[in-house]
Amino acid sequence: MATETTTKKTTVGFSAEERAAMKAHAAELKTAARRGSRSAKADGEQDVLAKIAEMTGSDREIAERLHALIKSVAPELTCKTWYGMPSYVRDGKIVCFFQTAAKFKTRYATLGFNDIANLDDGDLWPVNYALQAMTPAVEARVTELVKKALG
C-alpha cells in the first residue's frame, strides 16, 4: 500500500516593512536621478527633515536631536534618505544612518555606521548602536563616534 505524502510549501520572503523600505529606496534613487546635481544638498536635507517630521514619539525626538547633533559636529556631511531613513553622506557615500524602532517594529532605534566610517578597532568593533533616548551621555558618545568615523 502506497502512502501519500503531502508537502506544505512555505516561502521565506521579505516582510511588509522590508518591502516598504526597498520601495522607498527605489523612489529615492529615481528622485536623485531626476534632480541630478542641482541643489541635491538642499533637497536631501529637506527630504530628511520631512521623514523626521513623519516619525512619532521617541523615534522623532531621537531623530531630531541626532540630526541637529550630527549637523553641528560634522557640517561637511550632507543628508539624504536611505531606505526611507535619515542618512549622512560624505563624498557620495553614507557614513551613518538612523533607523527608527517603528520601521521594523523593534525594541529600539539604531544609529548605524557603514564601512567608510573609520571606527576600526582591531579585528572586531561595533557599527550599530541601540538608541532609546538622547541623554547628555548618549550625545557625548555619538559626538565621539561621528568624529572618529570621519577621522
N, C-alpha and C positions, 0 to 999 in steps of 0.2 A: 504494500500500500504506500503510495507516494504521499508525502506531506507537503502541504502548500506553505510556502514561506512568503510573507509579505514584508516588503521593506518600506519603511517610512522615510520619505525624502525630507531631509532637513537642509535648510540653506543658512549659511552663515554670511551675513552681509553687513552693510553699514546701517547704523541706527538712523533714525529720523534726524537727530541732531547732527550726525556726521554728514548725512546727505545735504542738509541745510548749509553746513559750513562749506562744503565743496561748491554748492551753487553760489554762495556768497563770494567765494574766491574767483569763480569763473566770471561773475559780474564785475569784480574788482579789476580783473585783467582786461575785460572789454572797455571799462571806463578809462583805465590807464592808457590803453591804445588809442582811444578816441581823443583823449586830452593831449597826448604827445608830451612834449617837454614844456609847453606853455603853462605857466602857473601851476605846475604839478605840486610844488611845495605847499602853496596856499590851499589848493584843492584837497590835498591829502590831509592837511591839518583840519580842515572843515569836515571832511569825512569822519575822521577820528572823533572830533567833538560831537558830531551828530550821533555816532554809535554810542558814545559815553552817555549822551542825553537819553538814549533809549533804555539804558540799564536802570535797574531798580535796586533799592535797598543798599546793603553793604557793598554789593558789586559796584554800584555807581559811586558811592563815597570813596571806595578804594581807587577806582579808575580815575576819578577827578584829581585826587591827591597825587596819585602816581604820575599822571600826565604832567601836572604842574612841577613835580619834583624832577622828573627826567628832563623836561624842557629847561629848568633852571640849572641843573647840573651839567647837562650836555646840549647846549643850544645849537651845536653843529648837527645834531641828529634831526632828520626830517621825519614826518609822520605819514603813515598810510594804514589803511585797514588791511588785515591779512586774515583770511578765513572769517571775516566779519568782526574781527577783534582789533584793538589798537596795537600798532607796532611802531618801532622806532628804527630808522634806517640810516646807514652811512654808506656812501658810495654805491647806492642801489641795492645793498644787502641788509637784511634785517638783523639787527644786533639783539634786540629784545622785544618781547611782546607780552601783552596781558590777556589772560583768558578768564572769563567770569566763571563763577561756580554754577550759575544758572545755565550757561551754554550747554554743558554736558551733564547737568544735574549731579554735580559733585559736591563734596562736603566743603571745599574751599576753593577760592580763586587762586590762580597761579601767575607768577612772574617768571617767564622763561627766557633763556638766552640761547641764541643759535651759535653755530660753530665758529663764526667770525669773532665772537666775543673772546677776549683774552683772559679767560678765567682759569686757564690751565694751572694745575697744582699737582705735579707728579703724574701718576698714571690713572688717577681717579679723582673727579671733582664734581660737585653738583652744578646742574644747569637749570633746574626748575625749583622754584621756591613757593611754598604754600603761603597764601596771604589771607588772614582773617580780619585784620584791622591795620590801619596805618598809624601806629603809635610813634612817638619820637624815636624809640629804639629801632623800630622797623624802618623808619625813614632814614636813619643814620646808616643802617645796613644796606639799604637799597642804594643810597648815595655812594657808599664804598664799592658796591658791586658794579654800578654803572661806570664809575671812574676806572675801575680795574678792567672792565670789559673793553673800554676804549683805549687803554694804555698801551 
